[in-house]
């Protein structure tokens, strides 16, 4: 009986420490520029982005069955993709977007992908959907993802690549100071795959979709296997390398 009480006390102390760390993390995280844009961002999915969203979700369905759980989304935003794909947990630096994600049933944490409070080897799959182009330090986020992934864990990206028609379209918006895209940095496919190698990930599968041009999306389309520079949206699945300097 004494051992049981002692163990219970240690568990309670550990939980209190974790809660305190979470509070410190929330109070020390700087406000996200997307806090002021949260409502407009989320409304896009109900308006001009509705069909685009359906095309992208359909493409993700091709890879979901092969992904080990539990799942985490870094840059969960308002939880649109997490809800549609069945991702249980998400992290994001925007307080207002996280409130929306919670209303969609997602377990949320306030923070940035460069340094999370998650335990080592605690997730089977990590998603970054439209998140990479808004990261301050992409390699640091990849290394942190590697740390919290289980052995043979997967990382899944939803990317708008710089050389694609949609990448060029958003680059123009960025140069004009667009409220969303002025914060974005778009990677080329070859450059991004080199970052994955640096972070000890091995590419397993690539899927391309959204071949309709900006402003001319009129119907749902089927995804295609492999990388295609004419695709507006690229899904990339990579596996954590077992022998790694980040374990």
VMD Tcl script that draws the C-alpha trace (Angstrom):
set ca {
  {0.00 0.00 0.00}
  {2.85 2.34 0.89}
  {4.52 1.78 -2.49}
  {1.24 2.50 -4.27}
  {0.84 5.85 -2.45}
  {4.45 6.75 -3.12}
  {4.08 5.96 -6.83}
  {0.86 7.98 -7.00}
  {2.56 10.98 -5.41}
  {5.46 10.78 -7.88}
  {2.99 10.61 -10.79}
  {1.06 13.61 -9.44}
  {4.29 15.61 -9.07}
  {5.33 14.72 -12.62}
  {1.96 15.80 -14.02}
  {2.15 19.09 -12.13}
  {5.63 19.75 -13.53}
  {4.39 19.06 -17.07}
  {1.41 21.38 -16.58}
  {3.69 24.13 -15.28}
  {6.01 23.67 -18.26}
  {3.02 23.93 -20.61}
  {1.90 27.16 -18.95}
  {5.42 28.61 -19.24}
  {5.51 27.60 -22.89}
  {2.20 29.31 -23.60}
  {3.12 32.54 -21.81}
  {6.57 32.71 -23.44}
  {5.39 32.10 -27.02}
  {5.24 35.32 -28.99}
  {2.00 36.21 -30.75}
  {1.69 34.74 -34.23}
  {1.05 37.09 -37.18}
  {-1.79 34.73 -38.06}
  {-3.69 35.67 -34.89}
  {-4.97 38.79 -36.66}
  {-5.71 36.81 -39.83}
  {-7.32 33.74 -38.24}
  {-10.90 34.40 -39.32}
  {-9.95 35.30 -42.90}
  {-7.66 32.27 -43.14}
  {-10.32 29.85 -41.98}
  {-13.04 31.43 -44.14}
  {-10.96 30.75 -47.30}
  {-11.75 27.02 -46.94}
  {-15.47 27.74 -47.15}
  {-15.19 30.12 -50.09}
  {-12.69 30.11 -52.97}
  {-10.63 27.33 -51.41}
  {-13.41 24.76 -51.00}
  {-12.70 22.79 -54.19}
  {-8.92 23.10 -53.81}
  {-9.21 21.70 -50.29}
  {-11.24 18.73 -51.56}
  {-8.59 17.97 -54.20}
  {-5.79 18.06 -51.62}
  {-7.66 15.92 -49.08}
  {-8.38 13.33 -51.77}
  {-4.66 13.14 -52.55}
  {-3.80 12.60 -48.88}
  {-6.19 9.64 -48.78}
  {-3.70 7.79 -51.01}
  {-1.07 7.67 -48.27}
  {-3.01 7.56 -44.98}
  {-3.39 3.75 -44.72}
  {0.39 3.26 -44.60}
  {1.06 5.79 -41.82}
  {1.71 4.57 -38.26}
  {-0.14 6.19 -35.36}
  {-0.34 8.26 -33.23}
  {-0.43 11.26 -35.54}
  {0.64 14.87 -34.91}
  {0.33 17.92 -37.15}
  {2.91 20.68 -36.77}
  {1.28 23.94 -37.87}
  {-2.24 22.60 -37.34}
  {-3.79 26.03 -37.88}
  {-7.57 26.00 -37.58}
  {-7.67 22.22 -37.78}
  {-9.26 21.88 -41.21}
  {-6.84 19.24 -42.50}
  {-6.50 17.53 -39.12}
  {-10.26 17.07 -38.90}
  {-10.58 15.86 -42.49}
  {-7.65 13.40 -42.24}
  {-8.21 12.12 -38.72}
  {-5.11 13.68 -37.15}
  {-5.63 13.61 -33.39}
  {-3.15 16.20 -32.13}
  {-1.75 19.51 -33.36}
  {0.68 22.27 -32.40}
  {0.65 25.87 -33.65}
  {1.93 29.30 -32.51}
  {-1.42 31.02 -33.13}
  {-3.75 31.14 -30.13}
  {-6.78 32.10 -32.22}
  {-6.27 29.35 -34.80}
  {-5.86 26.79 -32.03}
  {-9.22 27.76 -30.57}
  {-10.79 26.90 -33.92}
  {-8.89 23.60 -34.05}
  {-10.12 22.68 -30.58}
  {-13.70 23.29 -31.68}
  {-13.05 20.76 -34.46}
  {-12.10 18.12 -31.89}
  {-8.30 18.38 -32.15}
  {-6.10 18.11 -29.06}
  {-3.96 21.24 -29.34}
  {-0.72 22.63 -27.96}
  {0.56 26.18 -28.28}
  {4.12 26.31 -29.58}
  {6.49 26.18 -32.52}
  {7.89 23.17 -34.34}
  {11.53 24.08 -33.69}
  {11.29 23.11 -30.02}
  {8.33 21.10 -28.74}
  {7.63 19.71 -25.27}
  {6.80 16.24 -26.61}
  {8.68 13.20 -25.38}
  {11.32 11.54 -27.52}
  {9.93 8.87 -29.90}
  {6.30 9.62 -29.02}
  {4.61 9.84 -32.46}
  {4.26 7.46 -35.38}
  {3.60 10.11 -38.05}
  {4.07 13.87 -38.18}
  {2.30 16.05 -40.77}
  {3.36 19.48 -42.03}
  {0.67 20.71 -44.41}
  {1.34 24.15 -45.94}
  {3.55 24.75 -42.91}
  {7.05 24.49 -44.37}
  {6.79 27.76 -46.31}
  {6.05 29.64 -43.05}
  {8.82 28.19 -40.88}
  {11.61 30.34 -39.45}
  {14.09 27.44 -39.45}
  {13.02 24.48 -41.58}
  {16.00 22.27 -40.73}
  {15.50 22.82 -36.99}
  {11.87 21.72 -37.29}
  {12.88 18.61 -39.26}
  {15.43 17.69 -36.59}
  {12.85 18.13 -33.84}
  {10.35 16.03 -35.78}
  {13.00 13.33 -36.08}
  {13.52 13.41 -32.31}
  {9.86 12.89 -31.42}
  {9.17 10.26 -34.10}
  {9.22 6.58 -33.22}
  {11.76 4.31 -34.96}
  {10.64 3.92 -38.59}
  {8.20 6.81 -38.04}
  {6.98 8.82 -41.03}
  {6.84 12.51 -41.83}
  {4.30 13.78 -44.38}
  {4.43 17.12 -46.17}
  {1.86 19.03 -48.16}
  {3.95 21.42 -50.25}
  {3.52 24.27 -52.70}
  {6.84 24.20 -54.52}
  {8.52 27.30 -55.90}
  {8.82 26.00 -59.48}
  {5.14 25.03 -59.74}
  {2.48 27.27 -61.35}
  {0.92 27.81 -57.93}
  {4.30 28.56 -56.38}
  {4.93 31.25 -58.98}
  {1.40 32.58 -58.40}
  {1.95 32.91 -54.64}
  {5.42 34.41 -55.16}
  {3.75 37.22 -57.11}
  {1.32 37.74 -54.25}
  {4.24 37.82 -51.82}
  {6.02 40.54 -53.80}
  {2.83 42.60 -53.67}
  {2.68 42.30 -49.87}
  {-0.25 39.89 -49.64}
  {-1.49 39.58 -46.04}
  {-0.75 35.82 -45.92}
  {2.02 35.20 -48.43}
  {4.28 38.10 -47.46}
  {5.46 35.77 -44.68}
  {6.06 32.78 -46.96}
  {9.24 31.24 -48.37}
  {8.74 28.58 -51.04}
  {11.27 25.78 -51.53}
  {12.30 24.10 -54.75}
  {11.82 20.33 -54.80}
  {15.53 19.53 -55.10}
  {16.47 21.93 -52.31}
  {13.84 20.52 -49.99}
  {14.89 16.91 -50.55}
  {18.44 17.90 -49.58}
  {17.11 19.31 -46.29}
  {15.39 15.99 -45.64}
  {18.66 14.14 -46.17}
  {20.40 16.51 -43.74}
  {17.76 15.73 -41.13}
  {18.14 11.96 -41.67}
  {14.93 11.23 -43.53}
  {14.54 8.96 -46.57}
  {11.83 9.73 -49.13}
  {9.36 6.86 -49.61}
  {6.61 8.27 -51.79}
  {5.65 11.42 -53.71}
  {2.18 12.31 -54.99}
  {1.25 15.26 -57.22}
  {-2.12 16.94 -57.68}
  {-3.81 20.27 -58.50}
  {-2.82 20.46 -62.16}
  {-5.49 23.08 -62.83}
  {-4.03 26.57 -62.93}
  {-4.69 29.33 -60.36}
  {-8.10 30.88 -60.92}
  {-9.20 27.97 -63.12}
  {-10.00 25.21 -60.63}
  {-13.36 23.87 -61.75}
  {-13.50 20.16 -60.87}
  {-12.06 17.52 -58.55}
  {-9.06 15.74 -60.06}
  {-7.27 12.49 -59.31}
  {-3.73 12.56 -57.83}
  {-0.77 11.13 -59.72}
  {2.21 9.21 -58.39}
  {5.62 10.87 -58.49}
  {6.94 14.40 -58.53}
  {5.62 16.67 -61.29}
  {6.67 20.34 -61.59}
  {3.30 21.15 -63.18}
  {1.43 20.16 -60.03}
  {0.26 22.88 -57.69}
  {0.36 20.62 -54.63}
  {2.92 17.94 -53.79}
  {2.61 15.35 -51.03}
  {5.89 13.88 -49.86}
  {6.21 10.96 -47.43}
  {9.58 10.27 -45.80}
  {10.77 7.71 -43.28}
  {12.92 8.37 -40.25}
  {16.38 6.85 -40.69}
  {17.06 4.40 -37.86}
  {20.74 5.21 -37.49}
  {20.66 8.93 -36.79}
  {22.66 11.60 -35.06}
  {19.40 13.07 -33.65}
  {18.24 10.06 -31.61}
}
mol new
graphics top color blue
foreach p $ca { graphics top sphere $p radius 0.5 }
foreach p [lrange $ca 0 end-1] q [lrange $ca 1 end] { graphics top cylinder $p $q radius 0.2 }
display resetview
